[in-house]
Amino acid sequence: MAQDEYFDIFDEHMNRLGTATRREAHAQGLWHRTFHCWILRKGSRGWEILLQLRHRDKDTFPGLLDVSCAGHLLAGEQVENGLRELQEELGITASYPELLFAGVSADEYIFPHGLIDREFSHIHLYACALPLEEYKLQAEEVSGLLAVPVGEWEALVRGRAEAASARGVIYDDWGNSPQIIERRITLEEITPNSESYYDKLLTGIGQLTSGRNI
């Protein structure tokens, strides 16, 4: 990731103020936009949600489980441009009409090393039946994909369960040596999100899995 790439920056009401570099946005805590896409699939365990395993060298939340695919929107870009993240991180191609838009969540993360991340996350969902081992992961960003039954995942992130069952594939630091795994995951292994974020996401999941449009 280039620290000198430019983002559009905003006030807390999402009014555009101008542009700043990635480095400036994260050093000064400037609001900027991100694209989030949660992938769902229907299998033998019903609907499952895919979590990406962040590479252990990431500067934020290294080695934790996260949204299936995410990335920053650059200055001048539209939300639809975030589709490139699906291709870059996961090796899949989708058109924007195939995605279900679940809303925008304003979230703030302050890290011990001084990074202040204030994001307007544009939340999307995408149904994809591709087997996990056929995704082409961006090795320096993503170290694996795990599938979790939606009901178990919801109970976990809402604090009603201590763990959830996950199945998936993980790779070494260079994207090699795939291992099929099945294990229990806990909330401490998942990147944090606000209740408002989960409200929007879960509403979208309900609409996608029932076949209704937002």
HELIX and SHEET records of a PDB file:
HELIX    1   1 ARG A   22  GLN A   28  1                                   7    
HELIX    2   2 VAL A   79  LEU A   83  5                                   5    
HELIX    3   3 ARG A   84  GLU A   85  1                                   2    
HELIX    4   4 LEU A   86  LEU A   90  3                                   5    
HELIX    5   5 TYR A   96  GLU A   98  5                                   3    
HELIX    6   6 LEU A  132  GLU A  134  5                                   3    
HELIX    7   7 VAL A  150  VAL A  157  1                                   8    
HELIX    8   8 LEU A  187  GLU A  189  5                                   3    
HELIX    9   9 GLU A  195  THR A  209  1                                  15    
SHEET    1   A 2 TYR A   6  PHE A  10  0                                        
SHEET    2   A 2 ARG A  16  THR A  21 -1                                        
SHEET    1   B 4 LEU A  65  ASP A  66  0                                        
SHEET    2   B 4 GLY A  46  ARG A  54 -1                                        
SHEET    3   B 4 TRP A  31  GLY A  43 -1                                        
SHEET    4   B 4 CYS A  69  HIS A  72 -1                                        
SHEET    1   C 5 LEU A  65  ASP A  66  0                                        
SHEET    2   C 5 GLY A  46  ARG A  54 -1                                        
SHEET    3   C 5 TRP A  31  GLY A  43 -1                                        
SHEET    4   C 5 ILE A 116  ALA A 127  1                                        
SHEET    5   C 5 LEU A 100  ILE A 110 -1                                        
SHEET    1   D 5 LEU A  65  ASP A  66  0                                        
SHEET    2   D 5 GLY A  46  ARG A  54 -1                                        
SHEET    3   D 5 VAL A 142  PRO A 149 -1                                        
SHEET    4   D 5 ALA A 164  ILE A 170 -1                                        
SHEET    5   D 5 GLN A 179  ILE A 185 -1                                        
END                                                                             
